[in-house]
């Protein structure tokens, strides 16, 4: 269950590692419960975020996700509550 803290802060505090490929079109954020959230952005037709499993922190973060931006600069997650978090 998500805590009462802002969603961006929740994601940041529970993240343990961020990994991105050399092309900056695939990435993953790993969380302290062992789950991860995978991101793919290979153009307008191929753009998605998927949790490793649903009943985890990755699943919770995924369900609260409004939008994401993945590029050479960063992965930025935007949440339904108006907060965001950036992984570099």
PDB file of N, CA, C and O in Angstrom:
ATOM      1  N   UNK A   1       0.842  -1.189   0.000  1.00  0.00           N
ATOM      2  CA  UNK A   1       0.000   0.000   0.000  1.00  0.00           C
ATOM      3  C   UNK A   1       0.884   1.248   0.000  1.00  0.00           C
ATOM      4  O   UNK A   1       1.882   1.310   0.719  1.00  0.00           O
ATOM      5  N   UNK A   2       0.517   2.226  -0.798  1.00  0.00           N
ATOM      6  CA  UNK A   2       1.269   3.473  -0.835  1.00  0.00           C
ATOM      7  C   UNK A   2       1.129   4.210   0.480  1.00  0.00           C
ATOM      8  O   UNK A   2       0.078   4.175   1.118  1.00  0.00           O
ATOM      9  N   UNK A   3       2.180   4.864   0.870  1.00  0.00           N
ATOM     10  CA  UNK A   3       2.143   5.645   2.098  1.00  0.00           C
ATOM     11  C   UNK A   3       1.494   6.986   1.826  1.00  0.00           C
ATOM     12  O   UNK A   3       1.115   7.287   0.694  1.00  0.00           O
ATOM     13  N   UNK A   4       1.368   7.796   2.878  1.00  0.00           N
ATOM     14  CA  UNK A   4       0.754   9.119   2.756  1.00  0.00           C
ATOM     15  C   UNK A   4       1.722  10.140   2.159  1.00  0.00           C
ATOM     16  O   UNK A   4       1.312  11.259   1.851  1.00  0.00           O
ATOM     17  N   UNK A   5       2.984   9.784   1.990  1.00  0.00           N
ATOM     18  CA  UNK A   5       3.953  10.732   1.425  1.00  0.00           C
ATOM     19  C   UNK A   5       3.692  10.935  -0.060  1.00  0.00           C
ATOM     20  O   UNK A   5       3.066  10.087  -0.697  1.00  0.00           O
ATOM     21  N   UNK A   6       4.161  12.043  -0.622  1.00  0.00           N
ATOM     22  CA  UNK A   6       4.003  12.275  -2.061  1.00  0.00           C
ATOM     23  C   UNK A   6       4.577  11.106  -2.869  1.00  0.00           C
ATOM     24  O   UNK A   6       5.578  10.507  -2.474  1.00  0.00           O
ATOM     25  N   UNK A   7       3.949  10.788  -3.986  1.00  0.00           N
ATOM     26  CA  UNK A   7       4.328   9.611  -4.768  1.00  0.00           C
ATOM     27  C   UNK A   7       5.759   9.671  -5.284  1.00  0.00           C
ATOM     28  O   UNK A   7       6.449   8.652  -5.302  1.00  0.00           O
ATOM     29  N   UNK A   8       6.212  10.840  -5.701  1.00  0.00           N
ATOM     30  CA  UNK A   8       7.591  10.978  -6.155  1.00  0.00           C
ATOM     31  C   UNK A   8       8.580  10.659  -5.050  1.00  0.00           C
ATOM     32  O   UNK A   8       9.590   9.995  -5.284  1.00  0.00           O
ATOM     33  N   UNK A   9       8.295  11.124  -3.864  1.00  0.00           N
ATOM     34  CA  UNK A   9       9.156  10.851  -2.708  1.00  0.00           C
ATOM     35  C   UNK A   9       9.123   9.367  -2.345  1.00  0.00           C
ATOM     36  O   UNK A   9      10.156   8.788  -2.008  1.00  0.00           O
ATOM     37  N   UNK A  10       7.937   8.749  -2.412  1.00  0.00           N
ATOM     38  CA  UNK A  10       7.801   7.320  -2.140  1.00  0.00           C
ATOM     39  C   UNK A  10       8.671   6.503  -3.096  1.00  0.00           C
ATOM     40  O   UNK A  10       9.382   5.592  -2.673  1.00  0.00           O
ATOM     41  N   UNK A  11       8.609   6.835  -4.388  1.00  0.00           N
ATOM     42  CA  UNK A  11       9.403   6.117  -5.389  1.00  0.00           C
ATOM     43  C   UNK A  11      10.893   6.304  -5.128  1.00  0.00           C
ATOM     44  O   UNK A  11      11.649   5.335  -5.178  1.00  0.00           O
ATOM     45  N   UNK A  12      11.328   7.528  -4.850  1.00  0.00           N
ATOM     46  CA  UNK A  12      12.742   7.824  -4.607  1.00  0.00           C
ATOM     47  C   UNK A  12      13.257   7.094  -3.363  1.00  0.00           C
ATOM     48  O   UNK A  12      14.336   6.501  -3.396  1.00  0.00           O
ATOM     49  N   UNK A  13      12.503   7.133  -2.281  1.00  0.00           N
ATOM     50  CA  UNK A  13      12.952   6.520  -1.022  1.00  0.00           C
ATOM     51  C   UNK A  13      13.031   5.008  -1.099  1.00  0.00           C
ATOM     52  O   UNK A  13      13.808   4.394  -0.369  1.00  0.00           O
ATOM     53  N   UNK A  14      12.242   4.396  -1.971  1.00  0.00           N
ATOM     54  CA  UNK A  14      12.241   2.940  -2.078  1.00  0.00           C
ATOM     55  C   UNK A  14      13.106   2.414  -3.215  1.00  0.00           C
ATOM     56  O   UNK A  14      13.297   1.203  -3.328  1.00  0.00           O
ATOM     57  N   UNK A  15      13.631   3.294  -4.058  1.00  0.00           N
ATOM     58  CA  UNK A  15      14.488   2.881  -5.177  1.00  0.00           C
ATOM     59  C   UNK A  15      15.893   2.550  -4.675  1.00  0.00           C
ATOM     60  O   UNK A  15      16.443   3.247  -3.822  1.00  0.00           O
ATOM     61  N   UNK A  16      16.454   1.486  -5.212  1.00  0.00           N
ATOM     62  CA  UNK A  16      17.814   1.079  -4.834  1.00  0.00           C
ATOM     63  C   UNK A  16      18.801   1.207  -5.983  1.00  0.00           C
ATOM     64  O   UNK A  16      20.003   1.350  -5.758  1.00  0.00           O
ATOM     65  N   UNK A  17      18.295   1.155  -7.233  1.00  0.00           N
ATOM     66  CA  UNK A  17      19.205   1.188  -8.377  1.00  0.00           C
ATOM     67  C   UNK A  17      18.454   1.597  -9.628  1.00  0.00           C
ATOM     68  O   UNK A  17      17.283   1.260  -9.805  1.00  0.00           O
ATOM     69  N   UNK A  18      19.143   2.331 -10.498  1.00  0.00           N
ATOM     70  CA  UNK A  18      18.610   2.730 -11.791  1.00  0.00           C
ATOM     71  C   UNK A  18      19.602   2.269 -12.848  1.00  0.00           C
ATOM     72  O   UNK A  18      20.800   2.531 -12.740  1.00  0.00           O
ATOM     73  N   UNK A  19      19.098   1.578 -13.877  1.00  0.00           N
ATOM     74  CA  UNK A  19      19.938   1.062 -14.955  1.00  0.00           C
ATOM     75  C   UNK A  19      19.311   1.484 -16.275  1.00  0.00           C
ATOM     76  O   UNK A  19      18.097   1.384 -16.455  1.00  0.00           O
ATOM     77  N   UNK A  20      20.161   1.965 -17.215  1.00  0.00           N
ATOM     78  CA  UNK A  20      19.679   2.364 -18.533  1.00  0.00           C
ATOM     79  C   UNK A  20      20.628   1.798 -19.592  1.00  0.00           C
ATOM     80  O   UNK A  20      21.828   1.671 -19.345  1.00  0.00           O
ATOM     81  N   UNK A  21      20.096   1.460 -20.768  1.00  0.00           N
ATOM     82  CA  UNK A  21      20.960   0.930 -21.823  1.00  0.00           C
ATOM     83  C   UNK A  21      21.692   2.059 -22.542  1.00  0.00           C
ATOM     84  O   UNK A  21      21.401   3.234 -22.318  1.00  0.00           O
ATOM     85  N   UNK A  22      22.630   1.705 -23.396  1.00  0.00           N
ATOM     86  CA  UNK A  22      23.487   2.684 -24.085  1.00  0.00           C
ATOM     87  C   UNK A  22      22.703   3.577 -25.037  1.00  0.00           C
ATOM     88  O   UNK A  22      23.116   4.705 -25.304  1.00  0.00           O
ATOM     89  N   UNK A  23      21.582   3.091 -25.548  1.00  0.00           N
ATOM     90  CA  UNK A  23      20.757   3.878 -26.468  1.00  0.00           C
ATOM     91  C   UNK A  23      19.762   4.781 -25.741  1.00  0.00           C
ATOM     92  O   UNK A  23      19.081   5.592 -26.370  1.00  0.00           O
ATOM     93  N   UNK A  24      19.679   4.643 -24.431  1.00  0.00           N
ATOM     94  CA  UNK A  24      18.746   5.416 -23.603  1.00  0.00           C
ATOM     95  C   UNK A  24      17.300   5.229 -24.039  1.00  0.00           C
ATOM     96  O   UNK A  24      16.509   6.172 -24.011  1.00  0.00           O
ATOM     97  N   UNK A  25      16.952   3.990 -24.448  1.00  0.00           N
ATOM     98  CA  UNK A  25      15.565   3.719 -24.806  1.00  0.00           C
ATOM     99  C   UNK A  25      14.965   2.574 -23.996  1.00  0.00           C
ATOM    100  O   UNK A  25      13.800   2.221 -24.186  1.00  0.00           O
ATOM    101  N   UNK A  26      15.758   1.991 -23.092  1.00  0.00           N
ATOM    102  CA  UNK A  26      15.282   0.986 -22.150  1.00  0.00           C
ATOM    103  C   UNK A  26      15.932   1.256 -20.801  1.00  0.00           C
ATOM    104  O   UNK A  26      17.124   1.553 -20.723  1.00  0.00           O
ATOM    105  N   UNK A  27      15.139   1.150 -19.745  1.00  0.00           N
ATOM    106  CA  UNK A  27      15.659   1.408 -18.405  1.00  0.00           C
ATOM    107  C   UNK A  27      14.873   0.591 -17.388  1.00  0.00           C
ATOM    108  O   UNK A  27      13.799   0.064 -17.682  1.00  0.00           O
ATOM    109  N   UNK A  28      15.432   0.499 -16.188  1.00  0.00           N
ATOM    110  CA  UNK A  28      14.739  -0.170 -15.087  1.00  0.00           C
ATOM    111  C   UNK A  28      15.099   0.528 -13.783  1.00  0.00           C
ATOM    112  O   UNK A  28      16.230   0.972 -13.583  1.00  0.00           O
ATOM    113  N   UNK A  29      14.114   0.610 -12.910  1.00  0.00           N
ATOM    114  CA  UNK A  29      14.321   1.108 -11.553  1.00  0.00           C
ATOM    115  C   UNK A  29      14.027  -0.061 -10.625  1.00  0.00           C
ATOM    116  O   UNK A  29      12.956  -0.664 -10.693  1.00  0.00           O
ATOM    117  N   UNK A  30      14.972  -0.375  -9.768  1.00  0.00           N
ATOM    118  CA  UNK A  30      14.840  -1.477  -8.821  1.00  0.00           C
ATOM    119  C   UNK A  30      14.484  -0.912  -7.452  1.00  0.00           C
ATOM    120  O   UNK A  30      14.949   0.162  -7.071  1.00  0.00           O
ATOM    121  N   UNK A  31      13.652  -1.651  -6.717  1.00  0.00           N
ATOM    122  CA  UNK A  31      13.163  -1.192  -5.418  1.00  0.00           C
ATOM    123  C   UNK A  31      13.621  -2.108  -4.292  1.00  0.00           C
ATOM    124  O   UNK A  31      14.038  -3.242  -4.527  1.00  0.00           O
ATOM    125  N   UNK A  32      13.538  -1.603  -3.073  1.00  0.00           N
ATOM    126  CA  UNK A  32      14.097  -2.322  -1.922  1.00  0.00           C
ATOM    127  C   UNK A  32      13.362  -3.614  -1.577  1.00  0.00           C
ATOM    128  O   UNK A  32      13.843  -4.362  -0.725  1.00  0.00           O
ATOM    129  N   UNK A  33      12.235  -3.909  -2.187  1.00  0.00           N
ATOM    130  CA  UNK A  33      11.573  -5.202  -1.966  1.00  0.00           C
ATOM    131  C   UNK A  33      11.971  -6.231  -3.021  1.00  0.00           C
ATOM    132  O   UNK A  33      11.424  -7.334  -3.047  1.00  0.00           O
ATOM    133  N   UNK A  34      12.932  -5.873  -3.902  1.00  0.00           N
ATOM    134  CA  UNK A  34      13.395  -6.783  -4.939  1.00  0.00           C
ATOM    135  C   UNK A  34      12.650  -6.651  -6.257  1.00  0.00           C
ATOM    136  O   UNK A  34      13.044  -7.266  -7.248  1.00  0.00           O
ATOM    137  N   UNK A  35      11.598  -5.875  -6.290  1.00  0.00           N
ATOM    138  CA  UNK A  35      10.838  -5.683  -7.527  1.00  0.00           C
ATOM    139  C   UNK A  35      11.504  -4.624  -8.395  1.00  0.00           C
ATOM    140  O   UNK A  35      12.394  -3.906  -7.940  1.00  0.00           O
ATOM    141  N   UNK A  36      11.065  -4.532  -9.649  1.00  0.00           N
ATOM    142  CA  UNK A  36      11.602  -3.501 -10.541  1.00  0.00           C
ATOM    143  C   UNK A  36      10.523  -3.051 -11.504  1.00  0.00           C
ATOM    144  O   UNK A  36       9.555  -3.762 -11.774  1.00  0.00           O
ATOM    145  N   UNK A  37      10.721  -1.851 -12.011  1.00  0.00           N
ATOM    146  CA  UNK A  37       9.825  -1.251 -12.989  1.00  0.00           C
ATOM    147  C   UNK A  37      10.638  -1.035 -14.249  1.00  0.00           C
ATOM    148  O   UNK A  37      11.633  -0.310 -14.234  1.00  0.00           O
ATOM    149  N   UNK A  38      10.217  -1.667 -15.351  1.00  0.00           N
ATOM    150  CA  UNK A  38      10.931  -1.605 -16.618  1.00  0.00           C
ATOM    151  C   UNK A  38      10.277  -0.568 -17.522  1.00  0.00           C
ATOM    152  O   UNK A  38       9.051  -0.479 -17.586  1.00  0.00           O
ATOM    153  N   UNK A  39      11.096   0.215 -18.220  1.00  0.00           N
ATOM    154  CA  UNK A  39      10.625   1.260 -19.125  1.00  0.00           C
ATOM    155  C   UNK A  39      11.202   1.034 -20.510  1.00  0.00           C
ATOM    156  O   UNK A  39      12.378   0.695 -20.648  1.00  0.00           O
ATOM    157  N   UNK A  40      10.386   1.217 -21.533  1.00  0.00           N
ATOM    158  CA  UNK A  40      10.829   1.152 -22.916  1.00  0.00           C
ATOM    159  C   UNK A  40      10.232   2.355 -23.642  1.00  0.00           C
ATOM    160  O   UNK A  40       9.039   2.636 -23.535  1.00  0.00           O
ATOM    161  N   UNK A  41      11.093   3.060 -24.386  1.00  0.00           N
ATOM    162  CA  UNK A  41      10.627   4.181 -25.208  1.00  0.00           C
ATOM    163  C   UNK A  41      11.428   4.164 -26.505  1.00  0.00           C
ATOM    164  O   UNK A  41      12.522   4.721 -26.589  1.00  0.00           O
ATOM    165  N   UNK A  42      10.857   3.516 -27.505  1.00  0.00           N
ATOM    166  CA  UNK A  42      11.511   3.365 -28.814  1.00  0.00           C
ATOM    167  C   UNK A  42      10.654   4.004 -29.897  1.00  0.00           C
ATOM    168  O   UNK A  42      10.372   3.384 -30.923  1.00  0.00           O
ATOM    169  N   UNK A  43      10.253   5.216 -29.670  1.00  0.00           N
ATOM    170  CA  UNK A  43       9.409   5.932 -30.616  1.00  0.00           C
ATOM    171  C   UNK A  43       7.982   6.046 -30.123  1.00  0.00           C
ATOM    172  O   UNK A  43       7.646   5.560 -29.043  1.00  0.00           O
ATOM    173  N   UNK A  44       7.149   6.687 -30.914  1.00  0.00           N
ATOM    174  CA  UNK A  44       5.762   6.922 -30.509  1.00  0.00           C
ATOM    175  C   UNK A  44       4.948   5.646 -30.382  1.00  0.00           C
ATOM    176  O   UNK A  44       4.034   5.569 -29.560  1.00  0.00           O
ATOM    177  N   UNK A  45       5.274   4.647 -31.190  1.00  0.00           N
ATOM    178  CA  UNK A  45       4.501   3.412 -31.196  1.00  0.00           C
ATOM    179  C   UNK A  45       4.927   2.418 -30.119  1.00  0.00           C
ATOM    180  O   UNK A  45       4.155   1.527 -29.764  1.00  0.00           O
ATOM    181  N   UNK A  46       6.121   2.555 -29.604  1.00  0.00           N
ATOM    182  CA  UNK A  46       6.625   1.624 -28.599  1.00  0.00           C
ATOM    183  C   UNK A  46       7.057   2.426 -27.377  1.00  0.00           C
ATOM    184  O   UNK A  46       8.176   2.935 -27.305  1.00  0.00           O
ATOM    185  N   UNK A  47       6.144   2.523 -26.426  1.00  0.00           N
ATOM    186  CA  UNK A  47       6.398   3.301 -25.210  1.00  0.00           C
ATOM    187  C   UNK A  47       5.566   2.691 -24.091  1.00  0.00           C
ATOM    188  O   UNK A  47       4.337   2.751 -24.126  1.00  0.00           O
ATOM    189  N   UNK A  48       6.235   2.101 -23.090  1.00  0.00           N
ATOM    190  CA  UNK A  48       5.499   1.495 -21.997  1.00  0.00           C
ATOM    191  C   UNK A  48       6.356   1.387 -20.737  1.00  0.00           C
ATOM    192  O   UNK A  48       7.583   1.470 -20.780  1.00  0.00           O
ATOM    193  N   UNK A  49       5.667   1.202 -19.626  1.00  0.00           N
ATOM    194  CA  UNK A  49       6.284   0.915 -18.326  1.00  0.00           C
ATOM    195  C   UNK A  49       5.569  -0.302 -17.774  1.00  0.00           C
ATOM    196  O   UNK A  49       4.343  -0.394 -17.838  1.00  0.00           O
ATOM    197  N   UNK A  50       6.340  -1.242 -17.228  1.00  0.00           N
ATOM    198  CA  UNK A  50       5.759  -2.496 -16.753  1.00  0.00           C
ATOM    199  C   UNK A  50       6.455  -2.941 -15.466  1.00  0.00           C
ATOM    200  O   UNK A  50       7.684  -2.999 -15.422  1.00  0.00           O
ATOM    201  N   UNK A  51       5.690  -3.254 -14.421  1.00  0.00           N
ATOM    202  CA  UNK A  51       6.296  -3.748 -13.183  1.00  0.00           C
ATOM    203  C   UNK A  51       6.653  -5.225 -13.295  1.00  0.00           C
ATOM    204  O   UNK A  51       6.042  -5.963 -14.068  1.00  0.00           O
ATOM    205  N   UNK A  52       7.638  -5.648 -12.523  1.00  0.00           N
ATOM    206  CA  UNK A  52       8.022  -7.063 -12.515  1.00  0.00           C
ATOM    207  C   UNK A  52       6.871  -7.923 -12.010  1.00  0.00           C
ATOM    208  O   UNK A  52       6.631  -9.003 -12.550  1.00  0.00           O
ATOM    209  N   UNK A  53       6.166  -7.473 -11.000  1.00  0.00           N
ATOM    210  CA  UNK A  53       4.946  -8.116 -10.493  1.00  0.00           C
ATOM    211  C   UNK A  53       4.051  -7.038  -9.886  1.00  0.00           C
ATOM    212  O   UNK A  53       4.514  -5.948  -9.548  1.00  0.00           O
ATOM    213  N   UNK A  54       2.781  -7.353  -9.755  1.00  0.00           N
ATOM    214  CA  UNK A  54       1.818  -6.351  -9.325  1.00  0.00           C
ATOM    215  C   UNK A  54       1.806  -6.070  -7.823  1.00  0.00           C
ATOM    216  O   UNK A  54       1.684  -4.911  -7.428  1.00  0.00           O
ATOM    217  N   UNK A  55       1.925  -7.070  -6.990  1.00  0.00           N
ATOM    218  CA  UNK A  55       1.826  -6.880  -5.535  1.00  0.00           C
ATOM    219  C   UNK A  55       3.159  -6.507  -4.909  1.00  0.00           C
ATOM    220  O   UNK A  55       3.611  -7.144  -3.958  1.00  0.00           O
ATOM    221  N   UNK A  56       3.782  -5.472  -5.448  1.00  0.00           N
ATOM    222  CA  UNK A  56       5.101  -5.034  -5.004  1.00  0.00           C
ATOM    223  C   UNK A  56       5.161  -3.516  -5.048  1.00  0.00           C
ATOM    224  O   UNK A  56       4.208  -2.861  -5.469  1.00  0.00           O
ATOM    225  N   UNK A  57       6.274  -2.966  -4.618  1.00  0.00           N
ATOM    226  CA  UNK A  57       6.471  -1.519  -4.737  1.00  0.00           C
ATOM    227  C   UNK A  57       6.446  -1.117  -6.210  1.00  0.00           C
ATOM    228  O   UNK A  57       5.867  -0.086  -6.550  1.00  0.00           O
ATOM    229  N   UNK A  58       7.060  -1.904  -7.086  1.00  0.00           N
ATOM    230  CA  UNK A  58       7.043  -1.593  -8.523  1.00  0.00           C
ATOM    231  C   UNK A  58       5.615  -1.532  -9.044  1.00  0.00           C
ATOM    232  O   UNK A  58       5.290  -0.654  -9.844  1.00  0.00           O
ATOM    233  N   UNK A  59       4.770  -2.433  -8.614  1.00  0.00           N
ATOM    234  CA  UNK A  59       3.372  -2.424  -9.023  1.00  0.00           C
ATOM    235  C   UNK A  59       2.644  -1.191  -8.524  1.00  0.00           C
ATOM    236  O   UNK A  59       1.853  -0.591  -9.252  1.00  0.00           O
ATOM    237  N   UNK A  60       2.911  -0.819  -7.290  1.00  0.00           N
ATOM    238  CA  UNK A  60       2.280   0.374  -6.707  1.00  0.00           C
ATOM    239  C   UNK A  60       2.717   1.630  -7.458  1.00  0.00           C
ATOM    240  O   UNK A  60       1.891   2.479  -7.795  1.00  0.00           O
ATOM    241  N   UNK A  61       4.011   1.739  -7.715  1.00  0.00           N
ATOM    242  CA  UNK A  61       4.531   2.904  -8.430  1.00  0.00           C
ATOM    243  C   UNK A  61       3.963   2.934  -9.849  1.00  0.00           C
ATOM    244  O   UNK A  61       3.596   4.000 -10.343  1.00  0.00           O
ATOM    245  N   UNK A  62       3.888   1.796 -10.497  1.00  0.00           N
ATOM    246  CA  UNK A  62       3.363   1.715 -11.856  1.00  0.00           C
ATOM    247  C   UNK A  62       1.912   2.181 -11.920  1.00  0.00           C
ATOM    248  O   UNK A  62       1.542   2.929 -12.825  1.00  0.00           O
ATOM    249  N   UNK A  63       1.098   1.751 -10.980  1.00  0.00           N
ATOM    250  CA  UNK A  63      -0.322   2.138 -10.977  1.00  0.00           C
ATOM    251  C   UNK A  63      -0.507   3.629 -10.723  1.00  0.00           C
ATOM    252  O   UNK A  63      -1.502   4.206 -11.163  1.00  0.00           O
ATOM    253  N   UNK A  64       0.427   4.264 -10.022  1.00  0.00           N
ATOM    254  CA  UNK A  64       0.324   5.691  -9.708  1.00  0.00           C
ATOM    255  C   UNK A  64       0.972   6.569 -10.783  1.00  0.00           C
ATOM    256  O   UNK A  64       0.857   7.793 -10.739  1.00  0.00           O
ATOM    257  N   UNK A  65       1.651   5.944 -11.742  1.00  0.00           N
ATOM    258  CA  UNK A  65       2.385   6.665 -12.776  1.00  0.00           C
ATOM    259  C   UNK A  65       1.434   7.303 -13.778  1.00  0.00           C
ATOM    260  O   UNK A  65       0.524   6.650 -14.288  1.00  0.00           O
ATOM    261  N   UNK A  66       1.653   8.573 -14.053  1.00  0.00           N
ATOM    262  CA  UNK A  66       0.853   9.311 -15.030  1.00  0.00           C
ATOM    263  C   UNK A  66       1.562   9.337 -16.383  1.00  0.00           C
ATOM    264  O   UNK A  66       0.935   9.176 -17.430  1.00  0.00           O
ATOM    265  N   UNK A  67       2.877   9.543 -16.344  1.00  0.00           N
ATOM    266  CA  UNK A  67       3.676   9.682 -17.565  1.00  0.00           C
ATOM    267  C   UNK A  67       5.145   9.492 -17.195  1.00  0.00           C
ATOM    268  O   UNK A  67       5.521   9.631 -16.031  1.00  0.00           O
ATOM    269  N   UNK A  68       5.975   9.173 -18.191  1.00  0.00           N
ATOM    270  CA  UNK A  68       7.415   9.133 -17.952  1.00  0.00           C
ATOM    271  C   UNK A  68       8.155   9.710 -19.144  1.00  0.00           C
ATOM    272  O   UNK A  68       7.646   9.746 -20.264  1.00  0.00           O
ATOM    273  N   UNK A  69       9.372  10.161 -18.872  1.00  0.00           N
ATOM    274  CA  UNK A  69      10.267  10.679 -19.906  1.00  0.00           C
ATOM    275  C   UNK A  69      11.592   9.928 -19.754  1.00  0.00           C
ATOM    276  O   UNK A  69      12.170   9.898 -18.668  1.00  0.00           O
ATOM    277  N   UNK A  70      12.065   9.330 -20.832  1.00  0.00           N
ATOM    278  CA  UNK A  70      13.329   8.601 -20.830  1.00  0.00           C
ATOM    279  C   UNK A  70      14.176   9.125 -21.973  1.00  0.00           C
ATOM    280  O   UNK A  70      13.769   9.066 -23.133  1.00  0.00           O
ATOM    281  N   UNK A  71      15.358   9.640 -21.646  1.00  0.00           N
ATOM    282  CA  UNK A  71      16.288  10.121 -22.665  1.00  0.00           C
ATOM    283  C   UNK A  71      17.704  10.080 -22.100  1.00  0.00           C
ATOM    284  O   UNK A  71      17.918   9.590 -20.991  1.00  0.00           O
ATOM    285  N   UNK A  72      18.660  10.589 -22.850  1.00  0.00           N
ATOM    286  CA  UNK A  72      20.064  10.541 -22.420  1.00  0.00           C
ATOM    287  C   UNK A  72      20.316  11.355 -21.159  1.00  0.00           C
ATOM    288  O   UNK A  72      21.291  11.110 -20.449  1.00  0.00           O
ATOM    289  N   UNK A  73      19.464  12.300 -20.880  1.00  0.00           N
ATOM    290  CA  UNK A  73      19.621  13.145 -19.699  1.00  0.00           C
ATOM    291  C   UNK A  73      19.148  12.447 -18.427  1.00  0.00           C
ATOM    292  O   UNK A  73      19.807  12.541 -17.391  1.00  0.00           O
ATOM    293  N   UNK A  74      17.993  11.732 -18.495  1.00  0.00           N
ATOM    294  CA  UNK A  74      17.408  11.155 -17.287  1.00  0.00           C
ATOM    295  C   UNK A  74      16.189  10.287 -17.590  1.00  0.00           C
ATOM    296  O   UNK A  74      15.712  10.214 -18.722  1.00  0.00           O
ATOM    297  N   UNK A  75      15.712   9.643 -16.553  1.00  0.00           N
ATOM    298  CA  UNK A  75      14.384   9.039 -16.521  1.00  0.00           C
ATOM    299  C   UNK A  75      13.598   9.875 -15.530  1.00  0.00           C
ATOM    300  O   UNK A  75      13.993  10.002 -14.371  1.00  0.00           O
ATOM    301  N   UNK A  76      12.500  10.440 -15.972  1.00  0.00           N
ATOM    302  CA  UNK A  76      11.674  11.238 -15.074  1.00  0.00           C
ATOM    303  C   UNK A  76      10.283  10.626 -15.036  1.00  0.00           C
ATOM    304  O   UNK A  76       9.664  10.372 -16.070  1.00  0.00           O
ATOM    305  N   UNK A  77       9.806  10.394 -13.812  1.00  0.00           N
ATOM    306  CA  UNK A  77       8.484   9.818 -13.607  1.00  0.00           C
ATOM    307  C   UNK A  77       7.548  10.897 -13.097  1.00  0.00           C
ATOM    308  O   UNK A  77       7.897  11.646 -12.184  1.00  0.00           O
ATOM    309  N   UNK A  78       6.370  10.981 -13.676  1.00  0.00           N
ATOM    310  CA  UNK A  78       5.348  11.937 -13.275  1.00  0.00           C
ATOM    311  C   UNK A  78       4.170  11.153 -12.713  1.00  0.00           C
ATOM    312  O   UNK A  78       3.709  10.183 -13.315  1.00  0.00           O
ATOM    313  N   UNK A  79       3.690  11.588 -11.548  1.00  0.00           N
ATOM    314  CA  UNK A  79       2.643  10.841 -10.855  1.00  0.00           C
ATOM    315  C   UNK A  79       1.306  11.571 -10.839  1.00  0.00           C
ATOM    316  O   UNK A  79       1.232  12.780 -11.058  1.00  0.00           O
ATOM    317  N   UNK A  80       0.255  10.806 -10.574  1.00  0.00           N
ATOM    318  CA  UNK A  80      -1.107  11.327 -10.536  1.00  0.00           C
ATOM    319  C   UNK A  80      -1.295  12.453  -9.533  1.00  0.00           C
ATOM    320  O   UNK A  80      -2.167  13.302  -9.723  1.00  0.00           O
ATOM    321  N   UNK A  81      -0.497  12.482  -8.469  1.00  0.00           N
ATOM    322  CA  UNK A  81      -0.660  13.525  -7.446  1.00  0.00           C
ATOM    323  C   UNK A  81       0.095  14.815  -7.799  1.00  0.00           C
ATOM    324  O   UNK A  81       0.137  15.748  -6.997  1.00  0.00           O
ATOM    325  N   UNK A  82       0.690  14.867  -8.999  1.00  0.00           N
ATOM    326  CA  UNK A  82       1.393  16.058  -9.449  1.00  0.00           C
ATOM    327  C   UNK A  82       2.872  16.096  -9.092  1.00  0.00           C
ATOM    328  O   UNK A  82       3.569  17.036  -9.473  1.00  0.00           O
ATOM    329  N   UNK A  83       3.363  15.101  -8.374  1.00  0.00           N
ATOM    330  CA  UNK A  83       4.783  15.049  -8.027  1.00  0.00           C
ATOM    331  C   UNK A  83       5.544  14.300  -9.106  1.00  0.00           C
ATOM    332  O   UNK A  83       4.958  13.632  -9.959  1.00  0.00           O
ATOM    333  N   UNK A  84       6.862  14.426  -9.048  1.00  0.00           N
ATOM    334  CA  UNK A  84       7.713  13.714  -9.995  1.00  0.00           C
ATOM    335  C   UNK A  84       9.006  13.314  -9.304  1.00  0.00           C
ATOM    336  O   UNK A  84       9.321  13.795  -8.216  1.00  0.00           O
ATOM    337  N   UNK A  85       9.741  12.434  -9.947  1.00  0.00           N
ATOM    338  CA  UNK A  85      11.053  12.021  -9.453  1.00  0.00           C
ATOM    339  C   UNK A  85      11.933  11.798 -10.676  1.00  0.00           C
ATOM    340  O   UNK A  85      11.461  11.383 -11.734  1.00  0.00           O
ATOM    341  N   UNK A  86      13.224  12.081 -10.507  1.00  0.00           N
ATOM    342  CA  UNK A  86      14.182  11.966 -11.604  1.00  0.00           C
ATOM    343  C   UNK A  86      15.284  10.998 -11.203  1.00  0.00           C
ATOM    344  O   UNK A  86      15.796  11.044 -10.085  1.00  0.00           O
ATOM    345  N   UNK A  87      15.638  10.122 -12.135  1.00  0.00           N
ATOM    346  CA  UNK A  87      16.755   9.204 -11.949  1.00  0.00           C
ATOM    347  C   UNK A  87      17.787   9.524 -13.011  1.00  0.00           C
ATOM    348  O   UNK A  87      17.458   9.641 -14.192  1.00  0.00           O
ATOM    349  N   UNK A  88      19.052   9.666 -12.588  1.00  0.00           N
ATOM    350  CA  UNK A  88      20.139  10.031 -13.493  1.00  0.00           C
ATOM    351  C   UNK A  88      21.176   8.929 -13.522  1.00  0.00           C
ATOM    352  O   UNK A  88      22.179   9.043 -14.227  1.00  0.00           O
TER     353      UNK A  88
END
